[in-house]
Amino acid sequence: MKHLLLLLSLFLSNILSAQTGTQSNLTLEHNGINREYILYVPQAYDGQTEYPLLLNLHGYGSSMLEQIFYGEFRDIADTANFIMAVPNGTLDPTGERYWNFFVPAGADDLGFLSDLIDEISTNYEINTNRVYSTGMSNGGFMSYYLACNLSDKITAIASVTGTMDASQLAGCTPTKPVPTMSIHGTDDAVVPYNGNITFASVPNVVDHWVAQTNTNTSPVVTQLPDIDPTDNCTAEHYLYENGTNGATVEHYKIVDGGHTWPGAIFDIGVTNHDFDASTVIWRFFSQFNSAELLSAKEENQLDKIVNIYPNPSNGTINIDINQSIDQLEIISAQGQILRSLNNVDKSLTFTSVKPGIYFVKIHSKGKVTTQKAIVR
């Protein structure tokens, strides 16, 4: 993804008015270089409550300004209450901006991003058990690199159109389970879905993290509804569950999709619009806390008090609740919260539910569980 500023100028006036938080352009000196980053702080932040931190990394030849619009999270940050940092990489010998996960003599981006987390955590109330990284293409590669080499600070990662350097798979040994999400098009001509001599294939990368997190090796596979038949591609969701201390691995396979961010505000190739990548990424991240991933948790009792049936169903979803819970959310596969109910103390029935994938998220006494419901 290169040089999108001309395209972005067509959208800035409309989008800027939609944000309610504070956006600042800042610098951090690292190894004698002033490194730039954009920091987005939601309006609700008051310094009294710890917020999660999201790193949002641009692709090769792109920039923090382009990524903050192309991989848009600010409206989600406003409602989900997290702080976002969108940093710039450095310039390679050809003058293109990039993240260095492969050249030992190049910029120390691992050290920079580690220091950036520390800098923001010093200046803001950050929940250091909830620090996440996502990125487009080269930024996705860098997110995987953080998962391998900075797992003491990174809780979970999500890659859009990025994989891993094939030579680094064997040496990737995080200190804790790291949940990962991969979103990738099968017709990606920049980072091929099936890999090449340098890049590991998407299936191999997914398998690596399935093994690392000790999840089920057989995924739950669901075809997403083809909401936009004009986008020339479809999406499949792969969910690998029951990993160590609750870790999961997810993969969105965009059949016939290109090197693009699903749900983006503009298309730079075949772009899927059946779901929004940013929304499902945050839905994924919001489940995980490093403290829980590091230590053996007690069996989640919430799974025992909530029963969803039939599953799959033909349009009616019954949710049996055996004790009062603080909040119940029903979330679409696109990441939209369809229903949110507080202080639920009885069983519920939802009828005439459209075909698709739904996530039922339960909050109770500081614990969270998410269960999947399928309507055919």
C-alpha positions, 0 to 999 in steps of 0.5 A: 500500500503506497502513497494514499494521500491523494485518496485520503484528501477526498475523505478527510473533511467528513471523517475528521468531524466524526472523532471526539477524542484528542489526536496529537502528533508526538515524537520519541527519541530512540537510538538518536532518532526522533521517532514520530507517532500519532496518539489518539486518546478518547474523550472519556479518558480522565486519568482515573481508570487504566485504559488498554493500548493499541499499536496500529502499524502501517504497511511498507511505503505507507505512513502513520497518517495514511494508516490512521485512516485506512486502518480506522480505529478511532470511532471504536476507541471512542466507545470501547475506551482504549488509547491508540498509538500509530507510529511511523517506521523509518526509511529504507535505502530506497526512501520507503517507510518500513518496519524492520523485522528482518535486517539486524543492522537496520533500525531497532524497531523492536526496541522503539516499540517497546520504549513507545509502550513504556513512554505512553504508560508513563504519561497515561494510565495504561493497563499494561496487561492489555497492550495489543498490536495490529498492522497492515502488510509490513505492519502485520509482519511487525506485529507477529515479530512483536508476538515472538519477541516482546510477549512480555508486553504484547497481549495479542496481535492481529495481522491484515495481509501480513505473515511471517518471515519463513526463516523466523518460524522455528525461532519464535518462542514467546514467553506466554501464549499469544492469541493471534488473528490473521486476515488475508486474501487468497489473491493477495499479489503482494504477500501471497496467501500460499507464501513464497521463498521468503514469506511463510504461507498463511496456513503455516503461520496459523498452524504455528500459532495454533501449536504455540497456544495449544488450541484445538487443531480442528477449527470451527469454520463458518461462511460469512454472509455475502452482505456485499455481492459487488465486492467480488470476494467472500469471507470465511471465518476459522476459529481455533478454541480452547488454548492454554489459559483461554487463548484462541487463534482466528483467521478470516480467509478472504476468498478472491480478496486482494492486498487490502483492509476489509471494510476500509473507507476506499478500495485499493484493490479487491476489498471485502465489505462483508465485515469490518476488519477493525471491528472484528480485531477489537472484538478479538483483542477485548477478550484477552488479558496478559495476567490471565494468559500467563497464569493457570486460570480457574476454570471459567465458571461462566461457561457453566451458567450459560447454555446456548441452544440449539446451536446451530439453529434455524433462526431461534436462539435460546440462552439459558442463564442459571444465575444473574450476570452483569451484562450480556452482549450479542455481537455480529460476525462483523463486530457490531453489538446488536443487543446489550442487556444489563443485570440479566437474571433470566433466560432469553429467546431471540426469534427470527434471527438472520443466518450468520455467525453471532458471539454471545459475550457474558460479563459477570463479577469481573470475568468475561466469556464469549460463546459462538452461535451459528444460525443457518 
